[in-house]
Amino acid sequence: MPRGVAIPEVRQQLFAAVEQLIVRDGPGKLSGRAVTGAAGVATGLLYSHFRDLDDFLVGYAVDRAFQISANARTLPDKAGTNTVARNLSDTLLATPFGSARALTRLLVARPDLVDGVASVLGDGNTGIDAIETATAAYLDAERKLGRVAAATDVEALARALAGTLHHLVLTADESDIPALIERTVTALAEGMVRPPTK
């Protein structure tokens, strides 16, 4: 990149680069030089925007955790609309799987970054855990409306769905994830959803 040329959205360019590196090579060998090399920018550019590599990784994790959790936050408001299974599936399917995979790998390898994310977004908003929280709130709302059986353990079901998503983003081919999510939600919904009264 020639000197003096403005780079639009440089932070997002760097975030996209680190995401690709984590998905491809894992988080173990991350360095500022590797990130800027993958982004195609000058080595010092990362340090023009972040104090150090850890500050950059927290910035990346905050950005992606916010993206992952943003759609889930609206799930409780959907109670009473559509079908329970459809609402759950749509929320899980809206997850940016590549970002979730990279973020999950990073936080597993660097659990010390979680506190940095939580300090910005709050506890329970570091990624897939936000989906679990929103899912539990949604199922509780549906239970109060009578669309989910009264005896349903909504927190356990929310944990199961979040755990499934966590497992799939770490182990499954991205192209297979949507169908596997649909199957899982359908199977779980059969045991908790009350049939409509006539």
C-alpha positions in Angstrom: 0.0 0.0 0.0 1.6 3.3 -1.0 2.4 5.8 1.8 -0.1 8.6 2.2 -3.1 6.6 0.7 -6.1 6.5 3.1 -7.3 3.1 3.9 -11.1 3.0 4.6 -12.3 1.1 7.5 -8.8 -0.1 8.4 -9.9 -1.6 11.7 -12.4 -3.9 9.9 -9.7 -4.7 7.3 -7.5 -5.8 10.2 -10.3 -7.7 11.9 -11.1 -9.6 8.7 -7.5 -10.5 8.3 -7.1 -11.9 11.9 -10.3 -13.8 11.4 -9.0 -15.5 8.3 -5.8 -16.3 10.1 -7.6 -17.9 13.1 -9.9 -19.9 10.9 -7.0 -21.1 8.7 -4.2 -21.6 11.1 -5.7 -21.3 14.6 -4.9 -18.6 17.2 -1.6 -19.9 18.4 0.7 -18.1 16.0 -0.9 -14.7 15.8 1.4 -11.7 15.6 1.1 -8.1 14.5 3.2 -8.8 11.5 1.1 -11.8 10.5 -2.1 -9.8 10.7 -0.9 -6.8 8.8 0.7 -9.1 6.2 -2.7 -10.9 5.7 -4.4 -7.5 5.5 -1.9 -6.2 3.0 -1.0 -3.1 5.0 2.1 -1.7 6.5 3.3 -3.5 9.6 3.0 -0.4 11.9 -0.5 0.3 10.9 -2.0 -2.0 13.6 -0.1 -0.1 16.3 -1.5 3.2 15.0 -4.9 2.1 16.1 -4.2 -0.3 19.0 -1.8 -0.2 21.9 -0.5 -3.7 21.3 -1.6 -7.0 19.9 -3.7 -7.9 23.0 -5.5 -4.6 22.7 -6.2 -5.4 19.0 -7.4 -8.9 19.9 -9.8 -7.4 22.5 -11.0 -4.9 19.9 -11.6 -7.8 17.4 -13.4 -9.9 20.0 -15.7 -7.0 21.1 -16.6 -6.2 17.5 -17.4 -9.8 16.6 -19.2 -10.6 19.9 -21.4 -7.6 19.3 -22.3 -8.8 15.8 -23.0 -12.3 17.1 -25.2 -11.1 19.9 -27.0 -8.2 18.2 -29.6 -10.4 16.3 -30.2 -12.6 19.3 -31.2 -9.6 21.5 -34.4 -9.3 19.5 -35.5 -12.9 20.0 -37.5 -12.4 23.2 -39.6 -9.8 21.3 -40.7 -12.4 18.8 -42.6 -14.4 21.5 -46.1 -15.2 20.2 -45.2 -14.7 16.6 -44.5 -17.3 13.9 -43.7 -20.7 15.4 -41.3 -21.4 18.3 -39.1 -23.6 16.1 -39.0 -21.1 13.3 -38.0 -18.2 15.6 -35.2 -20.3 17.2 -33.9 -21.5 13.9 -33.9 -18.0 12.3 -32.0 -16.6 15.2 -29.3 -19.3 15.2 -29.1 -19.2 11.4 -28.5 -15.5 11.5 -25.2 -16.1 13.4 -22.2 -15.2 11.2 -20.7 -18.7 11.4 -17.1 -17.8 10.3 -16.9 -15.0 12.8 -18.3 -17.3 15.5 -15.8 -19.9 14.7 -12.8 -17.5 14.8 -14.1 -15.8 18.0 -14.7 -19.1 19.8 -11.3 -20.5 18.9 -9.6 -17.2 20.0 -11.4 -17.1 23.4 -10.8 -20.8 24.1 -7.1 -20.2 23.4 -7.0 -16.8 25.2 -9.6 -16.9 28.0 -7.9 -13.8 29.4 -9.5 -11.8 26.6 -13.0 -12.5 27.9 -12.7 -9.9 30.7 -11.8 -7.3 28.1 -14.9 -8.1 26.1 -17.1 -8.1 29.2 -15.8 -4.7 30.3 -17.2 -3.3 27.1 -20.3 -5.3 26.3 -21.2 -6.6 29.8 -21.1 -10.1 31.3 -22.8 -12.7 29.2 -22.2 -10.9 26.0 -19.0 -12.4 24.8 -20.5 -14.3 21.8 -22.5 -17.4 21.9 -23.4 -17.0 25.6 -25.5 -14.0 24.5 -27.5 -16.3 22.3 -28.0 -18.6 25.2 -29.3 -15.8 27.4 -31.6 -14.5 24.8 -32.9 -18.0 24.0 -33.7 -18.6 27.6 -35.6 -15.3 27.9 -37.5 -16.1 24.7 -38.5 -19.6 25.7 -39.6 -18.2 29.1 -41.8 -15.7 27.3 -43.3 -18.4 25.1 -43.9 -20.5 28.2 -45.9 -17.7 29.8 -47.9 -17.4 26.6 -48.7 -21.1 26.8 -46.9 -22.0 23.5 -44.1 -23.9 25.4 -45.1 -26.6 27.9 -45.2 -25.3 31.5 -42.7 -27.9 32.7 -40.1 -27.0 30.2 -36.6 -26.2 31.6 -36.0 -23.3 29.4 -32.5 -22.6 30.7 -31.4 -26.2 30.0 -32.9 -26.0 26.5 -31.2 -22.7 25.8 -27.9 -24.1 27.0 -28.4 -27.2 24.7 -29.0 -25.0 21.7 -26.1 -22.7 22.5 -23.9 -25.8 23.1 -25.0 -27.2 19.7 -24.1 -24.0 18.0 -20.8 -23.8 19.8 -20.0 -27.4 18.7 -21.0 -26.9 15.1 -19.0 -23.7 14.5 -15.9 -25.5 15.9 -16.3 -28.8 14.1 -18.7 -28.8 11.2 -18.2 -27.6 7.6 -19.8 -24.1 7.4 -22.0 -25.3 4.5 -23.5 -28.1 6.7 -24.3 -25.9 9.7 -27.7 -24.6 8.6 -29.2 -28.1 8.0 -27.8 -29.4 11.3 -29.2 -26.5 13.2 -32.7 -27.0 11.6 -32.6 -30.7 12.6 -31.6 -29.9 16.2 -34.2 -27.2 16.7 -36.9 -29.4 15.2 -36.0 -32.3 17.4 -36.0 -30.2 20.6 -39.1 -28.3 19.7 -41.1 -31.6 19.4 -40.6 -32.1 23.1 -41.4 -28.7 24.4 -43.9 -27.0 22.1 -47.5 -27.3 23.0 -49.9 -28.0 20.1 -52.3 -25.1 19.4 -55.6 -25.4 21.1 -58.6 -25.9 18.9 
